[in-house]
Amino acid sequence: MKKVLSLLAAAAATLLLGGCATAPTFGIPDDQVEIVDTQKMQLVEDWARRSNVTVIWYRKPTRLVPKTTPVSS
């Protein structure tokens, strides 16, 4: 039983420590960046205001846009 608990603890520690470093950019192509979709947020907020509803953003909506290349002069 102790062996099973120690294996579970080691697996949990590996997931917590190893997975956090790559989590924010996982699945996002190198030539794109993720930004907050303010247009969608504004549409939802306008609808909520008209419908007398309160919006609580748990996660703000995001979208992928191409990265801009720096202009050298």
Secondary structure, 3 states (H helix, E strand, C coil): CHHHHHHHHHHHHHHHHHHCCCCCCCCCCCCEEEEECHHHHHHHHHHHHHHCCCCCCCCCCEEEEECCCCCCC
